[in-house]
Amino acid sequence: MARELRVVEVSDPNSLIGPLGDALAGSGPAVFPYMGATPKGSPELVDDQVALVVETSGSTATPKRVWHTAESLRAASAQSMSALGAPGVWWLALPAHYIAGVMVIVRALEPGGKLLAKDHTVPISVGLRAFHQSAFDDYPGIPRYTSLVPKQISDLLDAAESDPELRDALAGFERILVGGQRVPDELVHRAQSLGVIVTKTYGSAETAGGCVWDGVPLGETEVDIVDGAVTLSGPMLAGGYLGDPTRTKERFVVRHDRTWYFTDDAGAIVDGVLQVSGRIDRTIISGGLKVNLDELEDTLHGVFPSYEWVAVGVADPTWGDVPVMVGALSASRISASKKGAEEAQQMVSEAAALSLDQVQEAISRILGRHVVPRQLVMLDVIPRLPSGKVDRRAVADHVIHEGGNRLHHRE
């Protein structure tokens, strides 16, 4: 049997609440949320078990259309709500056409749940102030939750360090789920120092968002490592990729009478805790040695926290591939300087003088000489997708074709 697929524009996230609720209840069409340009090639009808279609962000590959049943979405929500312990009021600060934003709405639709959506036209700090006031006025005593990407929580922490009101608003959340990409330990430590409770989440559109929290699988989620790759199984798995049975068969594999989703991530399970070391395709071979680009980023985030860092691999005729570090001064970190304009200007001056030698020395000291970057490219801003994730393809293209405002190179 077939079911209508309704395409829903979600610049106003509230426009998705009714249609998504109807899709989950089976009383309305399946939904395909989008923002901006109308999705091309969207079918009018889908299989009747389809409740939701979401398009992945495509930060490192061609975007895919992932479909979920009502049962998989409810299972994902039930697992997370069991871990949280009680329904509450959710702040939706993520775009509602990505799975993390959709799942905030699904959780808010649970009995006792409430939803307050951020106005997408205002800065995130302004949106948080508005949520804090509305939650206090309209839902006093009800637990508060939200889901953010690392860039969002980083910007809020920067501002909160010198703004007591914003710090109280952040600390007022019972739990802040942070995922969508690697979450640096330094970010978690900063949050904890301000009394903010942050949980690292791991998952994807194919798993209806985060199904592993702080390395521990939720509910019926199972994790395994196959040939070094992280695989996930459980009732929250998607049905596959809409209109792409070949890719579905490659990624959703039946093993031991269960369906497993094979991720692109490398990892290990240590004492029952999943440790994700990075994407498999984020490891390059340089001069015959492996270089983990995610590890480079994490290291420099800790050594030079006033910067945002992205590591890319670039083809080299001698070494095969070489690591290149791309940096941009963190505007939010500078603007949130506690001591005002004088300290901010000093931070800018010191940042402008950062050299390739300094970066190489730090990497060599911590990770070893064989992984030092061959180039340092400085940009005004790091390109990002609407979800807040780094647009790695845009960064790599910029390095290859344009360089940056400052480029240091060493053979």
C-alpha positions, -999 to 999 in steps of 0.1 A, spaced: 0 0 0 11 36 -6 9 67 16 11 103 6 44 122 13 38 157 24 67 182 19 67 207 48 86 240 49 99 244 84 115 279 86 89 282 114 95 249 132 60 251 147 47 243 113 60 207 116 44 199 150 9 191 136 19 172 105 45 152 124 21 143 151 -4 131 125 22 111 107 32 94 140 -4 86 148 -11 72 113 -38 98 107 -20 119 82 6 117 54 43 109 59 63 142 62 94 154 45 106 186 63 128 211 44 141 246 46 148 269 17 146 253 -18 119 227 -23 135 192 -24 139 180 -60 126 147 -71 104 141 -40 79 113 -47 42 120 -41 37 85 -27 58 63 -4 53 29 12 27 31 39 52 23 67 71 55 60 63 82 85 93 106 80 119 114 54 149 135 63 178 146 41 213 143 56 234 174 58 260 160 33 290 176 51 314 150 36 293 131 10 263 134 -13 231 140 8 209 110 14 172 107 21 166 86 52 132 72 60 118 62 94 87 44 105 65 58 133 77 29 154 114 37 150 108 73 159 88 64 190 114 39 201 142 64 198 121 89 218 112 63 245 149 54 250 159 90 255 130 99 277 137 68 299 173 80 303 161 116 312 136 103 337 108 128 332 90 147 305 98 184 302 98 215 281 121 213 251 139 242 235 142 237 198 173 256 186 182 233 158 168 234 122 137 213 121 146 196 88 175 177 104 169 146 125 182 162 157 156 189 154 129 165 144 136 143 175 133 173 198 97 177 185 90 139 188 102 140 224 81 171 231 50 153 217 54 127 244 27 129 272 36 158 295 61 173 270 61 209 258 80 227 230 93 262 227 111 269 194 138 294 188 131 322 163 157 313 136 162 350 128 178 359 161 212 350 176 212 319 198 219 339 230 189 360 223 168 329 217 180 313 250 170 344 270 135 343 254 132 306 262 144 310 298 118 337 304 90 318 287 98 286 305 98 304 338 65 322 331 46 294 315 61 261 327 75 267 362 90 237 379 90 216 347 124 201 337 141 218 308 159 201 280 175 209 247 197 194 219 226 215 204 256 210 181 290 219 195 292 252 178 260 264 195 270 253 230 305 268 225 290 302 215 266 301 245 294 292 269 316 320 255 288 345 262 279 330 296 314 334 310 308 371 313 269 371 315 254 358 348 219 358 334 229 337 304 249 314 327 218 309 348 197 301 318 222 274 307 225 260 341 187 258 343 186 229 318 182 195 334 202 182 305 218 196 273 223 169 246 253 178 224 260 158 192 259 159 155 297 159 153 327 153 175 323 169 209 358 181 223 364 172 259 375 208 264 340 219 256 325 195 282 349 207 308 341 244 301 304 236 306 309 217 338 329 246 352 298 268 348 275 243 363 260 233 329 251 196 325 261 184 291 257 149 277 277 138 246 254 120 222 263 97 193 241 87 164 229 99 130 198 103 108 199 65 103 195 59 141 169 87 147 196 108 164 217 101 194 213 65 206 246 63 226 250 88 255 284 94 270 295 62 253 267 41 268 240 26 245 204 36 254 177 11 260 177 -17 234 205 -1 214 234 -25 207 269 -15 196 295 -36 179 328 -31 162 332 -48 129 366 -45 111 373 -14 131 339 3 122 312 12 146 279 -7 140 246 0 157 214 -21 161 181 -15 178 144 -5 173 154 31 164 170 21 131 157 37 99 142 16 72 168 27 47 174 53 20 144 64 0 147 53 -36 182 38 -31 180 0 -24 217 -5 -32 229 19 -6 203 5 19 216 -30 14 252 -19 19 246 0 51 218 -19 68 230 -55 71 214 -85 89 239 -102 113 229 -127 140 192 -123 132 194 -85 138 197 -55 114 229 -35 119 236 -1 106 273 2 95 286 37 102 316 54 87 332 58 121 362 41 136 359 31 173 364 7 201 345 -6 231 365 -2 263 349 -15 295 315 -13 279 319 23 268 320 32 231 350 53 221 347 69 187 381 78 173 368 96 142 355 89 108 372 61 89 375 85 59 391 111 83 423 90 85 449 97 58 481 80 49 510 104 48 545 90 41 532 55 48 519 65 83 483 70 95 472 105 105 439 110 122 425 144 112 400 144 140 428 139 166 446 169 151 416 191 155 409 180 191 446 186 200 447 222 187 413 230 202 429 223 236 462 242 229 448 272 211 412 275 224 407 310 209 405 294 175 381 272 156 401 244 139 395 221 109 420 195 96 419 184 60 439 160 39 454 173 7 471 152 -21 508 156 -22 531 141 -49 558 131 -24 539 121 7 506 108 -8 485 130 14 495 156 39 475 172 68 466 209 65 453 229 95 426 255 88 420 280 116 397 310 122 396 332 152 365 324 174 345 356 172 322 346 200 352 338 223 368 372 216 335 392 220 329 374 254 362 384 268 357 392 305 381 421 307 366 440 279 380 456 247 416 458 258 419 421 265 399 413 234 423 433 213 453 416 229 437 382 221 432 393 185 468 405 182 483 373 197 461 352 174 472 371 143 508 363 151 502 325 154 527 307 131 530 273 115 561 267 137 539 271 168 513 248 155 538 222 145 556 224 178 524 217 197 513 188 175 548 173 176 550 175 214 516 159 220 510 136 190 544 131 175 565 145 147 550 123 119 516 140 122 525 176 121 506 197 94 525 208 64 504 240 60 485 264 81 457 283 64 439 311 82 403 321 72 380 349 85 353 323 93 350 286 91 323 276 65 293 259 82 261 242 71 227 254 83 229 227 110 259 243 125 283 215 114 315 224 97 311 223 59 342 202 53 339 200 16 338 238 14 369 240 37 388 216 15 378 233 -17 389 266 -2 423 252 7 429 236 -27 416 264 -49 420 297 -29 442 293 1 434 319 28 442 353 42 474 339 56 490 307 44 522 292 59 538 263 40 567 241 47 581 213 25 
